[in-house]
Amino acid sequence: MSGDHALEWLRREGRIVIVGASLAGLRAAETLRKEGFAGSLTLIGDEPHEPYDRPPLSKQVLLGHASADHTELPRRRGLDAQWRLGVAATGLDMAARRVRLADGDEVEYDRLLITTGVRARPWPHPAEAELDGVFVLRTRDDAARLHRRLAASPRRVLVIGAGFTGSEIASACRERGLPVTVAERGAAPLVGALGGVIGQVAAELQRAHGVDLRCGIMVTGLEGDSAGRLRRAHLSDGTTLDTDVAVVSLGATRNTEWLAGSGVGAGPRGIACDAGCRAFDIRGIVTDDIFVAGDVARSPHAIFGYQFLSLEHWGNAVAQAETAAHNMISSSSERRPHLWVPAFWSSQFGVNIKSVGVPSLGEEVIVAQGSLADHRFTGVYGYQGRVIAAVSFDQTKWLEFYQRQIETAAPFPPEYSSVDRRPEGLRPVPADFPDPSLPTHGPSVTVSGYSPTDQRITFTPARA
Ligand SMILES: Cc1cc2nc3c(=O)[nH]c(=O)nc-3n(C[C@H](O)[C@H](O)[C@H](O)COP(=O)(O)OP(=O)(O)OC[C@H]3O[C@@H](n4cnc5c(N)ncnc54)[C@H](O)[C@@H]3O)c2cc1C
């Protein structure tokens, strides 16, 4: 069969299998149908539930404003797919194009999309993790369990780790009137994502809302009573804390173990793929029939020096799934790159936090609008003399502007004057990331065009 005929056949009666039935998997399935894929479509998911939305789990659900079992993602009608829910994929035979399932079944594919996401990193001591009162938060069932426990008015909640999820949990607990201690190994909350300057604002917010925030502190042990209920936490400064609930918020682990030995280039950092979402095999060569999208994917991003980025962002999962689905049923000349500019939102302690770009690449930050002291500002990050990211606290309206600045490699510090720049924003200061990455000096790439079909990239070689 010629290439054109093979593609025509695939679109008409091929078999597409998606492993991971959540946000990215569902959006990819919908895009496949929208773009005319008429063959058989199978979605495999290890959770028993229909695809649901995770962001409300640490916000509305913990506050009791929404129930965990009413978080289903809206679904396009007429998807005409076979759903295999509550059964995990346990292996992949690349040569035979077959996925093995935990129930012994095997499913054959012509194209495979992997959207298996991440799971919460568990507390490292298994016996302590088993104590009644120790929680993680990733799934709808986790959220329902934690909500029930919070509603029973525990004496104190200990949140271990002050990244976005941990900070949102602490915020929800305070809104419920619960005493909360947050233990964070770094110098401030959100420091890994936004750096020390903005992290200090996050620390002020937490303390202003009554959080007992302890930075530079690690939880070294969790202690239970004879009935196996959590009673106490031991901290690295030698103190102990009486608590009956601990929420472990130590980041995520990528769901790639099921691919061990398959030949797909999958590991603890995710599944590497090209910008067109095709997975690499273990030799580092792209496969033709296996694609990746969402939190489990790691792909090179042209405007960020072609670094391989893993993004645990809702918007990235949607955009990458749409690109992967399009490319799965397109000829090579019609394929397009995943050029989404990272964007993230969070709401905590009454503040709406949004970011665009990759703040953690920033060497310096400048407060371009507003003021850190007011907790209402836009911070702009610079990397090698160009704008690389921006974050706003209760100032969302500026972010679209900064997205264009990032896409066009606008110079940093910003050269324009702005309506609300205060004296503190006149000069950039070090962004103060705890472990600054040192990417190699790369070429400059800019993006033009708005819709995926007319987006173009311009490549300017690195200066000598
Ligand atoms: C509490 C919480 C709050 C969040 N808040 C925000 C926010 O405010 N803003 C934001 O931008 N993002 C937020 N996110 C992140 C966002 O929800 C994720 O980026 C998004 O869910 C990624 O979708 P995904 O489909 O790639 O992966 P996932 O949603 O992780 O889905 C992967 C699915 O694959 C399943 N799976 C794994 N292994 C297998 C296997 N072997 N076989 C079959 N199925 C398998 C998993 O169980 C899961 O159902 C939040 C996440 C959480 C947990």
The ligand as an SDF file (V2000), in Angstrom:
LIG
                    3D

 53 58  0  0  0  0  0  0  0  0999 V2000
   -5.2200   18.0180   43.0100 C   0  0  0  0  0  0  0  0  0  0  0  0
   -4.7800   18.5500   41.6690 C   0  0  0  0  0  0  0  0  0  0  0  0
   -4.9570   19.8970   41.3590 C   0  0  0  0  0  0  0  0  0  0  0  0
   -4.5550   20.3960   40.1240 C   0  0  0  0  0  0  0  0  0  0  0  0
   -4.7300   21.7240   39.8560 N   0  0  0  0  0  0  0  0  0  0  0  0
   -4.3120   22.2260   38.6710 C   0  0  0  0  0  0  0  0  0  0  0  0
   -4.4790   23.6050   38.3820 C   0  0  0  0  0  0  0  0  0  0  0  0
   -4.9940   24.3720   39.1920 O   0  0  0  0  0  0  0  0  0  0  0  0
   -4.0350   24.0650   37.1700 N   0  0  0  0  0  0  0  0  0  0  0  0
   -3.4540   23.2330   36.2420 C   0  0  0  0  0  0  0  0  0  0  0  0
   -3.0400   23.7040   35.1560 O   0  0  0  0  0  0  0  0  0  0  0  0
   -3.2870   21.9080   36.4940 N   0  0  0  0  0  0  0  0  0  0  0  0
   -3.7020   21.3960   37.6830 C   0  0  0  0  0  0  0  0  0  0  0  0
   -3.5410   20.0570   37.9480 N   0  0  0  0  0  0  0  0  0  0  0  0
   -2.8700   19.2080   36.9440 C   0  0  0  0  0  0  0  0  0  0  0  0
   -3.8300   18.6330   35.9060 C   0  0  0  0  0  0  0  0  0  0  0  0
   -4.9410   18.0590   36.5210 O   0  0  0  0  0  0  0  0  0  0  0  0
   -3.0680   17.5990   35.0680 C   0  0  0  0  0  0  0  0  0  0  0  0
   -2.1160   18.3210   34.3180 O   0  0  0  0  0  0  0  0  0  0  0  0
   -3.9600   16.7570   34.1650 C   0  0  0  0  0  0  0  0  0  0  0  0
   -4.8210   15.9600   34.9170 O   0  0  0  0  0  0  0  0  0  0  0  0
   -3.1030   15.8740   33.2520 C   0  0  0  0  0  0  0  0  0  0  0  0
   -3.9150   15.0210   32.5040 O   0  0  0  0  0  0  0  0  0  0  0  0
   -3.3740   13.6380   31.9050 P   0  0  0  0  0  0  0  0  0  0  0  0
   -4.5440   13.0430   31.1940 O   0  0  0  0  0  0  0  0  0  0  0  0
   -2.1090   13.8540   31.1920 O   0  0  0  0  0  0  0  0  0  0  0  0
   -2.9610   12.7570   33.1690 O   0  0  0  0  0  0  0  0  0  0  0  0
   -3.8270   12.2170   34.3830 P   0  0  0  0  0  0  0  0  0  0  0  0
   -4.9660   13.1370   34.6730 O   0  0  0  0  0  0  0  0  0  0  0  0
   -2.8600   11.8990   35.4680 O   0  0  0  0  0  0  0  0  0  0  0  0
   -4.4490   10.8540   33.8320 O   0  0  0  0  0  0  0  0  0  0  0  0
   -3.7260    9.7000   33.5730 C   0  0  0  0  0  0  0  0  0  0  0  0
   -4.6720    8.5270   33.7090 C   0  0  0  0  0  0  0  0  0  0  0  0
   -4.0130    7.3310   33.2670 O   0  0  0  0  0  0  0  0  0  0  0  0
   -4.2660    6.2950   34.2290 C   0  0  0  0  0  0  0  0  0  0  0  0
   -3.2190    5.2590   34.1390 N   0  0  0  0  0  0  0  0  0  0  0  0
   -1.9620    5.2990   34.6420 C   0  0  0  0  0  0  0  0  0  0  0  0
   -1.2860    4.1580   34.3500 N   0  0  0  0  0  0  0  0  0  0  0  0
   -2.1450    3.3780   33.6550 C   0  0  0  0  0  0  0  0  0  0  0  0
   -2.0380    2.0810   33.0730 C   0  0  0  0  0  0  0  0  0  0  0  0
   -0.9110    1.3680   33.1390 N   0  0  0  0  0  0  0  0  0  0  0  0
   -3.1230    1.5790   32.4280 N   0  0  0  0  0  0  0  0  0  0  0  0
   -4.2720    2.2880   32.3270 C   0  0  0  0  0  0  0  0  0  0  0  0
   -4.4240    3.5250   32.8730 N   0  0  0  0  0  0  0  0  0  0  0  0
   -3.3690    4.0740   33.5090 C   0  0  0  0  0  0  0  0  0  0  0  0
   -4.2600    7.0490   35.5520 C   0  0  0  0  0  0  0  0  0  0  0  0
   -4.8270    6.3320   36.5960 O   0  0  0  0  0  0  0  0  0  0  0  0
   -5.0880    8.2920   35.1590 C   0  0  0  0  0  0  0  0  0  0  0  0
   -6.4460    8.0150   35.2290 O   0  0  0  0  0  0  0  0  0  0  0  0
   -3.9550   19.5210   39.1740 C   0  0  0  0  0  0  0  0  0  0  0  0
   -3.7730   18.1620   39.4930 C   0  0  0  0  0  0  0  0  0  0  0  0
   -4.1840   17.6880   40.7200 C   0  0  0  0  0  0  0  0  0  0  0  0
   -3.9870   16.2250   41.0630 C   0  0  0  0  0  0  0  0  0  0  0  0
  1  2  1  0
  2  3  1  0
  2 52  2  0
  3  4  2  0
  4  5  1  0
  4 50  1  0
  5  6  2  0
  6  7  1  0
  6 13  1  0
  7  8  2  0
  7  9  1  0
  9 10  1  0
 10 11  2  0
 10 12  1  0
 12 13  2  0
 13 14  1  0
 14 15  1  0
 14 50  1  0
 15 16  1  0
 16 17  1  0
 16 18  1  0
 18 19  1  0
 18 20  1  0
 20 21  1  0
 20 22  1  0
 22 23  1  0
 23 24  1  0
 24 25  2  0
 24 26  1  0
 24 27  1  0
 27 28  1  0
 28 29  2  0
 28 30  1  0
 28 31  1  0
 31 32  1  0
 32 33  1  0
 33 34  1  0
 33 48  1  0
 34 35  1  0
 35 36  1  0
 35 46  1  0
 36 37  1  0
 36 45  1  0
 37 38  2  0
 38 39  1  0
 39 40  1  0
 39 45  2  0
 40 41  1  0
 40 42  2  0
 42 43  1  0
 43 44  2  0
 44 45  1  0
 46 47  1  0
 46 48  1  0
 48 49  1  0
 50 51  2  0
 51 52  1  0
 52 53  1  0
M  END
$$$$
